């Protein structure tokens, strides 16, 4: 699973100009079952997306296609982790690594 942390690199007004395209991009990956949760950071200097079921290369490609990235208004920090314990709602993305 991946934590995709966005940090705005432009004023919020510039981010807002890309928001409709960003939301459409998010919706596509929710529909594909890749994005599990997302939202704004507090304070509002970026956002966070939880993604699962894909490789590191795939998540990096997805981040590069975000309209925020294309417009140059954010930078991504991607952290991979093993979701070995989850709520029952996320049981399908729970990972059991070989020890």
C-alpha positions in Angstrom: 0.0 0.0 0.0 1.1 3.6 -0.6 0.7 6.9 1.1 0.8 9.5 -1.6 1.5 12.9 0.1 1.0 16.0 -2.0 2.7 19.3 -1.0 1.5 22.4 -2.8 4.3 24.2 -4.6 2.1 27.1 -5.8 -0.4 29.4 -4.1 -3.8 27.8 -3.2 -5.4 29.9 -5.9 -3.4 28.2 -8.6 -4.3 24.8 -7.1 -8.0 25.7 -7.1 -7.7 26.3 -10.9 -6.8 22.7 -11.4 -9.2 21.2 -8.8 -12.0 20.0 -11.2 -9.4 18.1 -13.3 -7.8 16.7 -10.1 -11.1 15.5 -8.8 -11.9 13.8 -12.1 -8.5 12.1 -12.0 -9.2 11.0 -8.4 -12.6 9.6 -9.4 -11.1 7.5 -12.2 -8.7 5.8 -9.7 -11.5 5.3 -7.1 -13.6 3.6 -9.8 -10.6 1.4 -10.7 -10.3 0.3 -7.0 -6.8 1.8 -6.6 -7.5 4.8 -4.4 -8.9 4.0 -0.9 -9.1 7.4 0.8 -8.0 10.9 0.1 -8.3 14.4 1.4 -6.7 17.8 2.2 -4.0 18.2 4.9 -4.6 20.5 7.8 -3.3 23.1 7.5 -4.2 23.2 3.8 -0.7 22.9 2.2 -1.4 19.7 0.3 -3.2 16.4 0.5 -2.9 12.7 1.1 -4.1 9.7 -0.9 -4.0 6.0 0.2 -3.5 3.7 -2.8 -3.3 -0.1 -3.0 -3.1 -3.1 -5.3 -0.4 -1.6 -7.5 3.4 -1.5 -7.8 5.7 1.3 -7.0 6.3 2.0 -10.7 2.5 2.2 -11.2 1.9 4.6 -8.3 4.7 6.9 -9.5 3.2 6.9 -13.0 -0.2 7.7 -11.6 1.2 10.6 -9.5 3.0 12.0 -12.6 -0.4 12.1 -14.4 -2.2 14.0 -11.7 -3.4 17.4 -13.2 -1.8 19.1 -10.2 1.6 17.6 -11.1 1.1 18.4 -14.8 0.3 22.0 -13.9 3.3 22.2 -11.6 1.3 23.1 -8.5 2.3 20.1 -6.3 5.1 17.7 -5.5 4.6 14.1 -4.4 6.3 12.1 -1.6 5.4 8.4 -1.9 5.8 6.1 1.0 5.2 2.3 0.6 4.1 0.3 3.7 2.7 -3.1 4.4 -0.8 -2.9 5.7 -0.7 -5.9 7.9 -3.5 -4.8 10.1 -6.6 -3.0 8.8 -10.2 -2.3 9.6 -12.7 -5.0 8.3 -13.6 -2.5 5.6 -10.1 -2.6 4.2 -9.6 -6.4 4.6 -9.2 -6.8 0.9 -6.0 -4.7 0.9 -4.5 -6.3 4.0 -1.0 -7.7 3.3 0.6 -10.7 4.9 4.3 -10.5 4.1 6.5 -13.6 4.3 8.6 -13.4 7.5 
